[in-house]
């Protein structure tokens, strides 16, 4: 299992990484990126072995307004045929997260659900 975590908060990256390792009992390869732009770099360097799951925040660098950086990132993912089977999961505090997920055909977890690691892990497992 190969997973990419994209979030500009180091705290959240570590949280997601810890939860993912717990879920998959450390039988997972995890790469991280601290911005949407860096996320695209990770996609390109892993094109021959695409990520199975991509977890992304929405609100990162402001370069893509009026889109969230995470929306821009998801649009970039959709350009690559190699990532057509990758599961994209938005994990964000954005108030319109459900609508964004529906617009791009992705899954989502509101960050407020992340305060309880058990609920968070159960939600990820269902996805």
C-alpha positions in Angstrom: 0.0 0.0 0.0 1.4 3.4 -1.0 0.0 6.6 0.4 0.7 10.3 -0.2 -0.2 12.8 2.5 -0.4 16.5 1.5 -0.8 19.2 4.2 1.0 22.4 5.0 0.8 21.7 8.7 3.5 19.4 10.0 1.4 18.6 13.0 -1.4 17.3 10.7 1.0 15.4 8.5 2.3 13.6 11.5 -1.2 12.9 12.8 -2.4 11.5 9.5 0.8 9.4 9.1 0.4 8.0 12.6 -3.2 7.1 11.9 -2.5 5.5 8.6 0.4 3.4 10.1 -2.0 2.3 12.8 -4.7 1.2 10.3 -2.3 -0.6 8.0 -0.1 -2.0 10.9 3.0 -0.4 9.4 2.6 -2.4 6.2 2.5 0.8 4.2 4.8 3.2 2.4 4.0 6.8 3.1 5.3 9.9 1.4 4.5 13.4 2.4 4.3 16.9 0.8 3.9 20.3 2.5 2.1 22.0 -0.3 0.0 21.3 -3.4 2.9 22.1 -5.7 5.1 19.6 -3.8 2.3 17.1 -4.0 2.4 17.3 -7.8 6.2 16.7 -7.6 5.6 13.6 -5.6 3.0 12.4 -8.2 5.5 12.8 -11.0 8.4 11.0 -9.1 6.0 8.1 -8.4 4.4 7.9 -11.8 5.7 4.4 -12.4 4.3 3.2 -9.0 1.3 5.3 -8.3 -0.1 6.0 -4.9 -3.1 3.9 -3.8 -4.4 6.6 -1.5 -3.9 10.4 -1.6 -4.9 12.4 1.5 -5.0 16.1 0.9 -5.8 19.2 2.8 -7.7 22.0 1.0 -6.4 25.2 2.6 -2.7 25.4 1.9 -0.7 27.9 -0.2 -2.8 30.8 -1.5 -1.4 30.7 -5.1 -4.5 29.2 -6.6 -7.3 31.6 -5.5 -10.3 31.5 -6.0 -9.7 27.7 -5.8 -8.2 26.2 -2.7 -4.8 24.7 -3.2 -6.2 21.3 -2.5 -8.7 21.7 -5.3 -6.0 22.7 -7.7 -4.0 19.6 -6.6 -7.0 17.3 -7.2 -7.4 18.7 -10.7 -3.7 17.9 -11.3 -4.1 14.3 -10.1 -7.0 13.9 -12.6 -4.7 14.7 -15.5 -2.7 11.5 -14.9 -4.1 8.2 -16.2 -1.7 6.5 -13.9 -3.7 7.8 -10.9 -7.2 7.0 -12.2 -7.5 4.1 -9.6 -6.0 6.1 -6.7 -8.5 6.9 -3.9 -8.4 10.6 -3.1 -9.5 11.7 0.3 -9.9 15.3 1.3 -9.2 16.0 5.0 -10.0 19.6 5.7 -11.7 22.2 7.9 -13.1 23.9 4.9 -16.8 24.5 5.5 -17.7 23.4 2.0 -15.7 20.1 2.1 -18.7 17.9 1.2 -19.5 19.9 -1.9 -15.9 20.0 -3.0 -15.7 16.2 -2.6 -18.9 15.8 -4.6 -17.6 18.1 -7.4 -14.4 16.1 -7.8 -15.7 12.6 -7.1 -13.6 12.1 -4.0 -14.1 11.0 -0.4 -13.8 13.4 2.5 -13.2 13.6 6.2 -13.9 16.9 8.0 -11.0 17.8 10.3 -13.3 18.0 13.3 -13.7 14.2 13.0 -10.0 13.8 13.4 -10.1 14.8 17.1 -11.1 11.2 18.0 -8.5 8.9 16.5 -10.8 5.8 16.7 -13.5 7.6 14.7 -11.0 8.9 12.2 -9.4 5.4 11.7 -12.9 3.9 11.3 -13.8 6.4 8.7 -10.6 5.8 6.7 -11.2 2.1 6.9 -14.7 2.5 5.4 -13.3 4.5 2.5 
